[in-house]
Amino acid sequence: MGDFTLFNGQLYTPGLAIVDAPQPYTTLGGQNLQVAIDVSGNGKLSWPPSTQSPDAPTLFHNITLFLTSETLSHNFTISNGTTPAHNGTGYVGPVLDLEPSSTVKHVNWVWPSCLVGDGSSTKDGSARGAYNISMHQSFRWNGTDYYTVFDFPISVTNSIPKSDERVDCASLENKLLSAAEVDKSSDRLPGQPWLQNGTQTQSASASPSATGAASRKETMLLFATVGAALTALLHAF
């Protein structure tokens, strides 16, 4: 659940999706949470879905997104796969339906009101701090259907201003399942679909604020080293 592969600046999930942004351990804020997701396997998967047979051996069923924190006991809906009844629901419509002609889906989720503020203060009902972007993918790979849950850590510590667009956090809150419960519901793929040939995965920490800046720097240096080694390996093939 918490493993990921960084290669050439992209975050490869244990599913068909590739995350272009944000990078793991990024400190975020501003008006929106912005997530860019490549749904074509860097051009290896036919798009749009209308060009695919429903019996195709490899295809997407859906992607849902949540903002979760086991430390802070929160699980907010970013996109639950349904179309909002109106603009004030606070969540984003089906990810695969965004920008129909594009293979990169840009999710722009307005931060809810309890994340307004600066730094990691938890005063006055703030829920700011260390989170995971949790991506749930339902898809078919080589004729077999899978459901995978993939978490990558971010930190909600940059400034988020007040806005009339922000909904109350309670309207987006879901039951927070334990890591063991989520892991039990997630299938295991035999390998990363788009990066084969011995590609290794790295283990993600869900609490970047606890590791400190030095630890995050060491982690990213490790990813850079692994990426260089993988580049050489793939060139060899």
Wavefront OBJ file of the C-alpha trace (Angstrom):
o trace
v 0.000 0.000 0.000
v 2.770 2.444 0.875
v 5.319 1.442 -1.788
v 6.039 3.598 -4.797
v 8.468 3.938 -7.679
v 9.932 7.250 -8.816
v 11.415 7.223 -12.303
v 12.273 10.175 -14.557
v 10.281 12.528 -12.322
v 7.107 10.433 -12.467
v 5.511 8.445 -9.660
v 4.548 4.944 -10.815
v 1.740 3.417 -8.801
v 1.002 -0.290 -8.230
v -1.732 0.103 -10.844
v -2.167 1.648 -14.297
v -1.998 5.316 -13.186
v 1.176 7.416 -13.211
v 1.312 10.529 -11.010
v 3.050 13.507 -12.638
v 2.473 15.819 -9.639
v 2.840 16.372 -6.780
v 6.023 14.603 -5.787
v 6.080 12.606 -2.540
v 6.810 14.628 0.612
v 5.849 17.935 -1.069
v 4.613 20.673 1.273
v 1.341 21.981 -0.128
v -1.104 24.844 0.342
v -2.643 27.586 -1.796
v -6.221 27.609 -3.033
v -6.384 24.003 -4.296
v -4.791 20.603 -4.062
v -3.651 19.836 -7.603
v -2.926 16.262 -8.726
v -1.860 15.405 -12.307
v -2.438 11.773 -13.296
v -1.343 10.123 -16.552
v -3.902 7.435 -17.467
v -2.239 6.225 -20.675
v 0.809 4.447 -19.273
v 2.898 7.095 -21.054
v 1.162 6.271 -24.332
v 1.065 2.482 -23.934
v -2.677 2.325 -23.172
v -5.255 3.319 -25.801
v -7.191 6.495 -25.040
v -9.986 7.598 -24.977
v -11.888 4.601 -23.558
v -14.323 4.722 -26.511
v -11.514 3.301 -28.655
v -11.175 0.274 -26.365
v -13.263 -2.863 -26.403
v -14.964 -3.561 -23.037
v -13.340 -6.982 -23.340
v -9.844 -5.531 -23.746
v -7.262 -7.354 -21.603
v -6.007 -4.081 -20.059
v -8.201 -1.081 -19.207
v -9.270 1.282 -16.428
v -12.555 0.882 -14.554
v -12.214 3.908 -12.233
v -9.955 5.974 -9.978
v -11.012 7.470 -6.638
v -8.954 9.781 -4.439
v -8.911 10.594 -0.727
v -6.808 12.724 1.616
v -5.987 10.607 4.658
v -4.024 10.918 7.864
v -3.811 8.118 10.398
v -2.044 10.470 12.813
v -4.790 13.112 12.606
v -7.628 10.565 12.154
v -8.993 12.102 8.943
v -10.178 10.669 5.648
v -11.520 13.348 3.268
v -13.114 12.652 -0.122
v -11.297 14.215 -3.076
v -13.135 12.216 -5.752
v -15.422 9.270 -5.024
v -16.233 8.394 -8.629
v -19.643 10.092 -8.660
v -20.694 13.337 -10.348
v -21.383 16.155 -7.833
v -25.013 17.279 -7.772
v -23.858 20.912 -7.594
v -20.644 22.937 -7.243
v -20.910 23.185 -3.469
v -20.345 19.513 -2.687
v -16.624 20.030 -2.173
v -15.426 17.003 -4.122
v -14.303 16.451 -7.701
v -16.206 14.433 -10.318
v -15.015 11.114 -11.784
v -11.292 11.363 -12.468
v -11.384 9.465 -15.768
v -14.058 11.871 -17.095
v -11.941 14.989 -16.534
v -10.557 16.615 -19.715
v -12.006 13.883 -21.974
v -9.534 14.394 -24.828
v -6.439 14.422 -22.597
v -4.489 11.447 -21.249
v -3.391 13.538 -18.260
v -6.162 14.243 -15.761
v -5.753 17.393 -13.653
v -7.599 17.124 -10.352
v -8.189 20.522 -8.730
v -9.701 20.032 -5.282
v -10.556 23.054 -3.152
v -9.111 22.544 0.332
v -11.889 22.251 2.943
v -12.214 24.835 5.715
v -10.424 22.917 8.499
v -7.157 23.097 6.503
v -7.125 26.904 6.377
v -4.092 28.457 8.087
v -0.302 28.491 7.981
v 2.260 26.020 9.282
v 1.164 22.853 11.058
v -0.827 24.410 13.911
v -3.774 22.353 15.154
v -5.377 25.266 17.048
v -8.946 26.452 16.452
v -10.077 23.183 14.893
v -7.334 23.084 12.263
v -6.543 19.693 10.764
v -3.243 20.723 9.169
v -0.223 18.431 9.144
v 1.024 15.197 7.533
v -1.278 13.420 5.076
v -1.357 10.818 2.330
v -2.999 11.211 -1.038
v -4.729 7.841 -1.249
v -5.435 6.597 -4.775
v -7.816 3.673 -5.279
v -7.683 2.092 -8.730
v -10.023 -0.481 -10.247
v -8.690 -1.879 -13.524
v -7.987 -4.921 -15.665
v -4.412 -5.942 -16.379
v -3.636 -8.781 -18.792
v -7.145 -10.185 -18.441
v -7.315 -10.076 -14.627
v -9.277 -7.467 -12.647
v -7.505 -5.705 -9.764
v -8.287 -3.183 -7.055
v -5.235 -1.438 -5.618
v -4.842 1.189 -2.911
v -1.795 3.424 -3.180
v -0.763 6.100 -0.630
v 1.917 8.711 -1.101
v 2.798 11.289 1.551
v 2.419 15.052 1.404
v 2.391 17.761 4.060
v -0.391 20.352 4.359
v 1.712 23.063 5.990
v 1.917 25.869 3.410
v -0.489 28.787 3.704
v -4.146 28.145 2.769
v -6.315 31.305 2.747
v -9.943 31.574 3.808
v -12.444 31.363 0.960
v -16.202 31.117 0.510
v -15.557 28.105 -1.767
v -14.357 25.940 1.129
v -16.837 23.418 2.477
v -17.014 22.158 6.033
v -14.682 19.227 6.563
v -17.431 17.110 8.127
v -19.229 16.951 4.754
v -16.186 15.225 3.211
v -15.238 12.991 6.145
v -15.233 9.198 5.791
v -14.475 6.395 8.200
v -10.721 6.005 8.512
v -9.697 2.397 8.058
v -6.509 1.029 9.567
v -3.516 0.349 7.336
v -4.078 -3.389 7.830
v -7.735 -3.128 6.724
v -6.851 -1.141 3.613
v -3.972 -3.440 2.732
v -6.250 -6.467 3.036
v -8.647 -4.987 0.448
v -5.874 -4.182 -2.038
v -4.689 -6.672 -4.662
v -1.035 -7.332 -5.380
v 0.201 -7.054 -8.946
v 3.041 -9.312 -10.124
v 4.999 -6.167 -11.051
v 4.617 -2.498 -11.940
v 2.687 -2.562 -15.253
v 4.687 0.058 -17.153
v 8.141 -0.426 -15.589
v 9.350 -3.992 -15.749
v 12.858 -5.486 -16.034
v 13.732 -5.483 -12.364
v 12.378 -2.073 -11.353
v 12.447 -1.702 -7.573
v 9.892 0.000 -5.346
v 10.596 2.251 -2.398
v 8.739 2.222 0.926
v 6.858 5.433 1.731
v 6.531 6.974 5.173
v 3.091 8.385 5.950
v 4.478 10.998 8.341
v 7.018 13.227 6.537
v 6.830 15.872 9.268
v 8.150 13.354 11.772
v 11.166 12.386 9.686
v 12.495 15.925 9.359
v 13.971 17.785 6.402
v 17.280 15.936 6.524
v 15.584 12.561 6.303
v 13.411 13.679 3.363
v 16.511 14.908 1.556
v 18.250 11.569 2.075
v 15.153 9.769 0.781
v 14.969 11.839 -2.389
v 18.696 11.363 -2.974
v 18.109 7.634 -2.715
v 15.353 7.882 -5.333
v 17.680 9.839 -7.620
v 20.338 7.143 -7.263
v 17.814 4.391 -7.965
v 16.486 6.330 -10.962
v 19.964 6.630 -12.460
v 20.560 2.926 -11.985
v 17.211 2.068 -13.579
v 17.952 4.292 -16.565
v 21.200 2.429 -17.169
v 19.422 -0.907 -16.762
v 16.651 -0.051 -19.231
v 19.185 1.227 -21.766
v 20.970 -2.081 -21.477
v 17.772 -3.820 -22.573
l 1 2 3 4 5 6 7 8 9 10 11 12 13 14 15 16 17 18 19 20 21 22 23 24 25 26 27 28 29 30 31 32 33 34 35 36 37 38 39 40 41 42 43 44 45 46 47 48 49 50 51 52 53 54 55 56 57 58 59 60 61 62 63 64 65 66 67 68 69 70 71 72 73 74 75 76 77 78 79 80 81 82 83 84 85 86 87 88 89 90 91 92 93 94 95 96 97 98 99 100 101 102 103 104 105 106 107 108 109 110 111 112 113 114 115 116 117 118 119 120 121 122 123 124 125 126 127 128 129 130 131 132 133 134 135 136 137 138 139 140 141 142 143 144 145 146 147 148 149 150 151 152 153 154 155 156 157 158 159 160 161 162 163 164 165 166 167 168 169 170 171 172 173 174 175 176 177 178 179 180 181 182 183 184 185 186 187 188 189 190 191 192 193 194 195 196 197 198 199 200 201 202 203 204 205 206 207 208 209 210 211 212 213 214 215 216 217 218 219 220 221 222 223 224 225 226 227 228 229 230 231 232 233 234 235 236 237
